[in-house]
Amino acid sequence: MNSPTDEQAALIRITLEGRKISYPDRYDQENLLNLHKAKMSLEQVINLLSQ
């Protein structure tokens, strides 16, 4: 799986810090965070299954 772009990483970092941006960009911010969480969960599952 690829790493997020610099812009996506910045949106994830802002969200994890608890800051919100204005609409309609907030939708993208929340969507990127959800995708990032899903990616992290999938990576954990893959690591557990490969042990």
Summary of the structure (lengths in Angstrom):
residues: 51
radius of gyration: 12.8
end to end distance: 19.0
largest distance: 42.9
contacts: 107
relative contact order: 0.15
helix: 71%
strand: 0%
